[in-house]
Amino acid sequence: MIPTILIGDLHADLDAYRSALNRHGGLPSIQVGDFGIGHLSPKEEAEARRLHTRAPHRFIRGNHDRPSGLPSTPGWIPDGTIWGDVLFLGGADPGEATQIAPDEMERLLARLRSLTELPRVVISHDAPQPIAAEVAAHVHRLASGSGSFPMPPARRPSRTRSFLSAVHEILVPELWIFGHWHEPWEGRRGGTFFRCIGFHESFVLPLAWFSPGLGTSLGSITS
């Protein structure tokens, strides 16, 4: 088990990223999407590359990460990767480019169904539809109470959230970590403990996901 920094949405705030890494003593980290790839200055991009190249800091894809910039960025974990007992899934509404393609979703679901040892942890950007609806209602209540403009509730299933619901039905993992909704939230559903990481939030959690000596995938359903 590797003590790991889990970091919420950043939206291209590299100062917040550095602060999270420094606050927790330079442990390995996973950022849950909306890092801001494609929205950083050239200087910030160079610094992010250095951070991800020199240390085991990784991130998944959010809907505020430019897809064309991800393959060339060190530290990006492709959708569907399994390291240890952790499955990583990025993407969210809105737009086609920010979600996993439908045929890829079907392929990933088929591969998950064929596994003999299932991941016990999922880290994604968005959440399964029923969980997203609960979190959206929570965010709506908080925003309404503060007088700020509330985020719209997730009443209609999105392609990504429906896909994540199917993943949940197959795996029923012990733990599911996600971001996207910008407010801390936790709850349990169907044997799974769900935790939404808030905007710029970070905390440390032991995970069986990464071997610093190898620095490579321990198994992937994308290969």
NORPEKA-V613524 format. One record per backbone hydrogen bond with DSSP energy under -1.0 kcal/mol. CO is the residue of the C=O (numbers start at 0). NH is the residue of the N-H. If there is no record, write none. Layout:
BEGIN
CO;NH  CO;NH
END
This chain:
BEGIN
1;206  3;204  4;29  5;202  6;31  8;199  11;13  12;16  13;17  14;18  15;19  16;20  17;21  18;22  19;23  20;25  21;24  27;4  28;57  29;6  30;59  33;9  33;10  34;11  35;38  36;65  40;44  41;45  42;46  43;47  44;48  45;49  46;50  47;51  48;52  49;53  50;54  54;56  55;28  57;30  58;76  60;90  61;64  65;68  66;69  69;72  72;75  74;58  77;80  79;220  80;87  82;85  84;119  84;120  85;82  86;122  87;79  88;124  95;98  97;91  100;104  101;105  102;106  103;107  104;108  105;109  106;110  107;111  108;112  111;114  119;173  119;174  120;86  121;176  122;88  124;178  127;131  128;132  129;133  130;134  131;135  132;136  133;137  134;138  135;139  136;140  137;141  138;142  139;143  140;144  141;145  142;147  152;154  157;161  158;162  159;163  160;128  160;164  161;165  162;166  163;167  164;168  165;169  166;170  167;171  173;192  174;121  175;194  176;123  177;196  178;180  181;198  184;195  186;193  188;191  191;188  192;175  193;186  194;177  195;184  197;200  200;7  202;5  204;3  206;1  206;208  207;84  210;213  210;214
END
